[in-house]
Amino acid sequence: MFEKLQGLLGKESVEESVSPADIARDINALHQSMDEMKQYSLDTMTWLADEQERLEEEGETEIAEELDDLMLYVQTVFLRIEYGDQSVRPDAEEKIEEAGESVDDVLEAANDSEGSE
């Protein structure tokens, strides 16, 4: 286990020391990256929803429908960050429905939080 952690932290060998501060710094950087990815997912879902609406208005329904799969894929990234890997497991669909986290729900919640800031 310790060797795996050493590898994740970019240490060459177990002899190299890893301080708690090193671990805390790396974990903090990981959390920041996750926050950035979560925001990127929200921004991407918003853009895709807007683009889908535009395409439907222009009569490009076939292309607009193809965006559904892409939106679902991006939503999966968001849900994994928000709820962990449980959100992409076999019974995840039921859990997501219970949580009310459709693409529209996620976008609405994001817009509500931006409006309250």
C-alpha positions in Angstrom: 0.0 0.0 0.0 2.7 2.4 1.0 4.6 1.7 -2.3 1.5 2.5 -4.3 1.2 5.8 -2.5 4.8 6.5 -3.1 4.3 5.9 -6.8 1.2 8.2 -6.9 3.2 10.9 -5.3 6.0 10.5 -7.9 8.6 9.2 -5.5 11.2 6.9 -6.9 11.6 4.5 -4.0 10.3 3.8 -0.5 13.5 5.2 0.9 12.5 8.7 -0.2 10.6 10.2 2.6 7.0 11.5 2.2 5.9 13.9 4.8 2.2 14.4 5.8 2.6 17.9 4.3 3.5 16.3 0.9 0.5 14.1 1.1 -1.8 17.0 2.1 -0.5 19.2 -0.7 -1.1 16.4 -3.3 -4.5 15.6 -2.0 -5.4 19.3 -2.0 -4.3 19.6 -5.6 -6.4 16.6 -6.4 -9.5 18.2 -4.8 -8.9 21.4 -6.8 -8.6 19.4 -10.0 -11.9 17.6 -9.2 -13.6 20.9 -8.6 -12.4 22.2 -11.9 -13.6 19.1 -13.7 -17.0 19.4 -12.0 -17.3 23.0 -13.2 -16.1 22.0 -16.7 -18.8 19.3 -16.8 -21.5 21.8 -15.8 -20.3 24.3 -18.4 -20.2 21.6 -21.0 -23.7 20.4 -20.2 -25.0 23.9 -20.4 -23.4 24.5 -23.7 -24.6 21.2 -25.1 -28.2 21.9 -23.9 -28.1 25.3 -25.6 -26.6 23.8 -28.8 -29.2 21.1 -28.8 -32.0 23.7 -28.4 -30.5 25.7 -31.3 -30.3 22.7 -33.5 -33.9 21.7 -32.9 -35.0 25.2 -33.7 -33.1 25.0 -37.0 -34.7 21.6 -37.8 -31.5 19.6 -37.3 -33.3 17.1 -35.0 -31.1 14.2 -35.9 -27.9 16.0 -34.8 -29.7 17.3 -31.8 -30.7 13.8 -30.7 -27.1 12.7 -31.0 -26.2 15.3 -28.4 -28.3 13.4 -25.9 -25.7 10.6 -25.7 -22.9 13.1 -25.3 -24.8 15.0 -22.6 -25.3 11.7 -20.8 -21.5 11.0 -21.0 -20.6 14.4 -19.6 -23.3 14.0 -16.9 -21.6 10.7 -15.9 -18.4 12.6 -15.2 -20.3 15.2 -13.1 -22.1 12.5 -11.1 -18.9 10.5 -10.4 -17.4 13.6 -9.0 -20.5 14.7 -7.1 -21.5 11.3 -5.7 -18.5 9.0 -6.3 -18.3 5.8 -8.3 -21.6 4.6 -6.8 -23.4 6.8 -9.4 -22.2 4.7 -12.3 -22.8 1.3 -10.8 -25.6 -1.1 -11.9 -28.3 0.3 -9.7 -27.1 3.8 -10.2 -30.1 4.8 -12.4 -32.5 4.3 -9.5 -30.2 6.2 -7.1 -29.9 9.1 -9.6 -33.6 9.2 -10.0 -34.0 9.3 -6.3 -31.6 12.1 -6.1 -33.4 13.9 -8.9 -30.2 14.4 -10.8 -31.1 14.5 -14.5 -29.1 16.8 -16.8 -31.9 19.4 -16.5 -31.8 19.1 -12.7 -28.0 19.6 -12.6 -28.2 22.6 -14.9 -31.1 24.1 -12.9 -29.2 23.7 -9.6 -26.1 25.2 -11.1 -28.0 28.2 -12.4 -29.8 28.6 -9.1 -26.5 28.6 -7.2 -25.0 31.2 -9.6 -28.0 33.4 -9.2 -27.7 33.4 -5.4 -24.1 34.5 -5.4 
